Amino acid sequence: MNLVARVQGILLKPKEEWVKIKAEKTSVTQLFMGYAVLLAAIPAVAHFIGDGLIGRRIPLLGWFRLPMGTALLYAILMFVLTLASTFALGFIIDALAPSFGSKKNLENALKLAVYSMTPSWVAGIFYILPVLGIIAVIASLYGLYVLYLGFNTPMMDTPKDKVVGYMVVSIIVAVVLYFVVGLIVGAIVFGGGAYRVL
């Protein structure tokens, strides 16, 4: 798999790219080590630079940034837990398949989980300037559209009338997973009030 071509395909022509993805045999190792790990590193590194080196202005309070050790811990935890929750989402998509008349296929479920994260991971570069982080959030919404197209391909051989329901339940699970990740990282990193005034 050509990483750059795959990213371009997912971002610019996701419908056509899902057809190619469905036809490919990709091991879990290839999917995560050759794709997810590389792309998930983008927002992690950007968070480290943005929160640890640049900082952010908080209205009425001033300019704040994380101590370097805290920024590094935050970036590592986000990186590891994002990969873990993406992996878990793939398993959940696979486990839900029979409930929506779909075929269980862990490889395709993991592809759905990983490749639908592409817009969010690529736009994670904007976390370098924390004020631009909202762009990464907006890109995540595009990721939902990419996920819908993946379900509609259909990656899991889902009947057309059940695609939306399957996707909605999967999105709810994803939101819960990422909310839990945020809580865990926030409790570990920011539990003691980690920002410092510049």
Secondary structure as UniProt FT lines:
FT   HELIX           3..12
FT   HELIX           14..23
FT   HELIX           28..31
FT   HELIX           32..36
FT   HELIX           37..47
FT   HELIX           48..54
FT   STRAND          56..58
FT   TURN            59..61
FT   STRAND          62..65
FT   HELIX           68..96
FT   HELIX           97..100
FT   HELIX           106..115
FT   TURN            116..117
FT   HELIX           118..123
FT   HELIX           124..128
FT   HELIX           130..132
FT   HELIX           133..152
FT   TURN            153..156
FT   HELIX           160..162
FT   HELIX           163..190
FT   TURN            191..192
FT   STRAND          196..197
//
